[in-house]
Amino acid sequence: MQKKFVSNLILIVLLNLLVKPLAIFGIDAEVQNEVGAEQFGIYFSLLNFSFLFNILLDFGINNFTTKNVAQHPKIASKYFGKILTARLVLFVIYVVVSLSIGLVLKWNGYELYLLLLLLTNQFFIALIAYARSHFGGLMLFKTEAVISVLDKILLIIICGYYLYFPQSNHPKFEIETFIWIQLVCYFITLVVSFIVLFSKIGKPVIRHNKAFTYSIIRKSFPYALLILLMMIYTRIDSVMVERIHVNGKAEAGYYAQGFRLLNALFMFAMIFSNLLFPIFSKMFKQKENVIPMLAMSSKLLIGGALLIALISFFNSEFILSIIYKNDIFISAQSFKYIML
């Protein structure tokens, strides 16, 4: 099992290193360079706000699915249709709660419109993650790896065309355009992931079952609580900056420049998590010793994190100057502490 983990880890890391840095620094950062700190700042604040109540979309269902499919592969098609209808109900609750709090925070009509688009994006992302949780549970790590970067590949192609090959008849690139391109990329990825999944588990029967939905939510609650607390811990800062500071939109934009690199590097922790969770689940089921794999992965993550944090702290302005054109000194002040 350890050999399988290492071989798949290498493949997934290589795929992510090839695609995600290009999407984050070649597209996302260039969008900020193009639209400016203030416009990107409100996008960044709304984006992180859409993460806060993301738990209402998932409620730990993905982790629950990965664990149970890894231990009982034959249940995949049996539960898929029931969980899908439950997620549609959760999406409606998620949108109502998020927009209601958005009104309380006094975002204007245009900002609420952007928020609605971002909430829809989160719904697509949750469904893609749900499909990927099946791939992980079925130990189809190569398939999961390709699906995990597909939306970024599409974003690089479509958004890259608008950013790097501007046409005289195209309007100026706006943050709204970027959000719509993201939505299209997520939707295409969702369709592809479902087609691949159905080819593996068969066509599911779509039906709603209230008792089943309640049972899944009850069993998933520990995962849900963990995710809720981590989302608040990692995402609420930009919302607070944008709402509290007198020049909040611009300040959130400066903060975003530093946060982007942390977010990019965080993908390595997620790669480990996505691989280890189903592997550990299967090993526990088979009563195998997980300590050697736990020790190896912990050393890699902790050692790498300490090294990157120290390098970033003492070279903050230089690192940011490689990626951005504007507001480097201001962004560096928060960036070095974010990395620690």
Summary of the structure (lengths in Angstrom):
residues: 340
radius of gyration: 20.4
end to end distance: 33.2
largest distance: 63.9
contacts: 1110
relative contact order: 0.16
helix: 86%
strand: 0%
